[in-house]
Amino acid sequence: MVWLALIPAFVAVFSGVMLWLLRVWCTAACVGVTGADGGSGSPLLRQEFLSSISFWNRILKRLDFIHVVEKHSQEAQLNWSAGRITAMMLLSGAIAFAILRHLVWLPGIALVGGIILGALMPYLYVMQRRSRRLTRFSEEFPEALDSMSRALKAGHPLSAAIELLALESPPPVSTEMRKTYEEWKLGASWDRVLTNLSSRVPTPEVSLFAAAVKLHSRTGGKLSEVLSALAESMREANALQGEIRAVAAHGKMTAAILTVVPALIAFVMNLVNPRHLEVLYQHPYGKDLIAIAIGCIVAAHFIMRRILDIKP
């Protein structure tokens, strides 16, 4: 068949488009994420190969944004290399193409959009898991600071308090504190260790904690009282964010329902009276109208979510 001969060209063009989209996304969403060490997070743990496939590894090394993809994977607590993520994106995009190309009534623009959306699914999963993990860390961190404050009041040094958190706190707090303690045991300074912690967990709570400990190491004072005050402030901020999420949940559910209802109605109409929709499929402008409708629905969904994304 003719389309079999076009597969290599399609794969090459599709790979270039997906890498360009990934670069634009990472550049727009991750400004200031990487640190002075190039975004690796810790000087003790570095991954030599971006992919086990040699030629794909050479291609990824030439891309200046690919370390952001790998950093997001580490922040999501996934042992996925950048090569694995990009390969999964290409595979899911190819699967989406194989499924959608059989829908003859689907407009060309909608076909391209569906392929791109299918290809982005692995990276969207990484970002969702990263967001969920960082949110859980922010919710559990105030309790960890209270435990650290009590340990300091009992006379333990900062290193012992962090070790206590690594042993007794639930993940992901215990995981990050264990990395912090091990880096300090291997000879890194507290400033370097806390900078690495802020890089691995890019949340305001961790940045405030790192800044407080660094300032205490220079000026002195009662670190236990500072940590207690920080924990109380973080707890109040988390409570406010919870109230905001509860208020916005109704609007987000409405947006999801309004996005699904048109497709559900079209599916039911196609089952009940297929000839009613055949007019739309066969008309010269039918595909264009379908593409416009799908574009408006998707745009409206993201606009509503953007409006409901309230920042405290």
N, C-alpha and C positions, 0 to 999 in steps of 0.2 A: 504494500500500500504506500501511497505517497506520504501520508503523515508519519510513517515510520522513519522515512529518510530525514524528516525535519526534527526528530527528537534531539540529536546532538545540538543543533542550533538553538532549540527551545531551552535546553538545559543551560547552555552558556549564557543566553540573554537573561533567563530567569535568575541565574546565580548573580549576575551583575546587578540586576535590579534589586534583589533582596539585600545584597551587601550595601548598596547605596541607601536603601530605606533604613537599614539597621544603623548605618553611620549617622544619618540625619536624626533618627530617634535618640540615639545615645548622646549626640552632641547637644540636642535641645533639652534633654531631661536630666543630664548628668553633669552640668557645668559646675566645676568646683568639687566634684566627688573625689577625684583622684588626688593623692597626696604627693609629697616630694619624692616618694619612692616609686613613682610611676603607677600607682594604683594597686600594688600587690598587697597592701595591707600590713604585711609583716615581713621584715627582712630575713626571718628564719625559715619561712615556708615559701618556696618559689616553685612554680611548675615550669619545667624546661620545655615541654612540647605542648603546643596548642592543639595538636591533633596527632593521632597515631599514624595517619596517612601522610606520607612524606610530602607529596606535591601539594596537598591541601594545607599542610602545616607551613610550607613556604609561602603560599598565597596569603594566609592569615597573618603571618609575621610582617607582611608589607603594609598591613592596614593599621593605622594609628589609633583606631577607636576600639579595636577588638578586646583590649584589656578591660574595657568597661563592661563588656558582656561577661567576661570571666569573673569580674569582681561581683557583678550581680548574682552570678551563680554561687559564689562563695557566701555572699550575704544571705542567700536563700537556703544555705546549708545543704547544697546539692553538690555531689562530687562529679559534676559534669564539666568537661573541658569546653572551651570555646569551639573547638572543632566538632565536638559531638552536638552542641546546640545548633550550629549552623547546618550540619549535615541533617539533623532532624527537621530543621526548617525547610530545607530543599526537598526532603522526602515527603513531608506533609503537604507542601505546595504541589508536588507532582501527583499525589493522591487526589487532592482537590481538583486538579486539572483533569485527571482521568475520570472523575465522577461528573464534573460539571459540563464537560464537552459533549456529553450525551443529551443534555437538555437543549434541544434545538431552538426552543422558544426563548432561551435566555439571551439577552442582549450582550454584545461584545464587551461593553463597559462593565456590566454586572459580572461577566465571566472573569475579567481581569481582577475586579475587586474581590470576588470569591477566592481566586487563587492566592492573592496577596494575603487575605485574611486567614486562609488555611495555612499558609506558610508561616505566619506570625504566631500561630497557636503555641508552639513550644516556648517561644520567648515570652509570650503573655503568661504562660503557666509559671515560668521562672519569676516574672515580676510579681505575680499574684502571691506566690509562696514567699517571696522576699518581703512583700508588704505585710503579710500575715505574721511572719516571724518577727519583724521589727515592731509591729504593734504589740505582740505578746511580750517582747522584751521591755517595751516602755511601760506596760501595765505591771510587770513583776519587779521592775527596777526599784521603785520606792521601798518595797519590803526589803530588798537586798541592802539598800542604803541604811535602813533602820537597823538591820542586823550588824552591818559594819560599824555603825555608830555605837551600838551596845558593846561590841567587841573592843572598840577603842576606849570606851569608858572603863572597861574592865582591865585596862592596862596592856592590851595586846598591841603590837606594832601594826602598821598598815599592811605589811606583807602577810602577817598571820590572819588579819581580818579578811583579806582577799582570798587566802587559802581556805578559810572557813566557808566563804561563799561558794568557792569551787566545789567543796565537798557536800554542802547541805542545801544549796539553792536548786530549784528545778531548772531544767533547760528552758530557754537558751542562755539564761544568765550564767548558770554554772559552766557551760561550755566556753563562753567568752572569758569568764574570770579565770578559768583553768589555763587558757592560752596566755592571759596576762601574767599570771603567776609564774608560769614556766619560762616566759621571756625574761622576767626579772631574775629568776634563778640562774639563767644562762649568762647574766652579766649586763643586760641592757639597763639603762638609766630609767628612772620613773617617768621623766618627761617623754622619752622615746616610747616606753611601754604604753603610756596613756594616749599618746598620739596614735599609736597603732590601734588601740582599742576604739578610739573615735573614728578611725578610718574603716575598721571592720563593721562597726555599728553606727551608721551615720544618722543618729537621732539627736534632737536638742538635749534630751536628758543626759546622755553620755557625754556630750560636749560640755555641759555645765559641770558635771562631776569631774571631768578631766581638768577643766579650768580651775575649779575649786582646790583640787589636790595640788596642782602646780603652783597656785598662788600661796597655798599653805606652806609648801616646801621652801618658798622664798621669804615669806614674812612671818611665819609661825602663827600661833594661836590655837584655839580649841577646834580641831578638825571634826570632832564628834558632834559638836553643836551645829557646825556648818552643814554637815551631812544630814542631821535631823531636820534642819530648816529646808534643805533641798528636797528631802523626801516628802515633807508636808506640802510644799509647793507643787511637786510633781503629782501627788495624789489629787490635789484640787484640780489641776489641769486635766488629768485623766477623767475625773468625774464630769468636768465641763464638756470634754470631747464625747463622752458617752451620751450625755444629754443631747448634744448636737446630732450625733449619729441616729439616736432614737427619733428625733424630730424629722430628719431627712429620710428615714427609712421608708415612710409612706410615699413620699414623692418618687423615690427610686423604684419602688414597686409599681407605682403607676406608670412610670416611664417604660419599665420592662413589659408590662401588660399591653400598653399602647403600641409597642414595637412588635409584639407577637400577634396581636389580634388581626391585622390585615392579612398576614400570611395564613393564619388559621381560617379566616373567612374564605380566602381564595381556594384553599385546599378543600373545604366543605362544598363550595360551589362547584368545583371540578368533579367531585364525587356525585353530587345531586344532579347537576345539569351541565355536562361537559361542553355541549354546544354553545352555551352562553359565553364561555371564555374563549372558545375557538375563534370567535370574531376578533378578539383582541390579539390572538396569536398570529392570525393570518393577515391582518390589516397591515399595510406598508409602514404605518407609524406605530403599530402596536408595541414592537420591541422598544422603541424609543420611549414610549409612555411608561412601559414597565421599568426601564432603567431609571427614569426620572422619579417614579414612585419609590423605588428601592432606595435611591440616593436621598430623597427627602426623609424617608423613615429613619435611615441610619443617622443622618445629620441631626434630625430632631432628637433621637435617643441620646446622642453624645452632648447636644446642647443642654438638654434637661439635666443630665448627670453633672455637667459643668456648673449649671446654676445651683444645683443642690450640694455641690462640694463646698461646704461652708468651712472656712478656716477660723478657728477660735482666736 
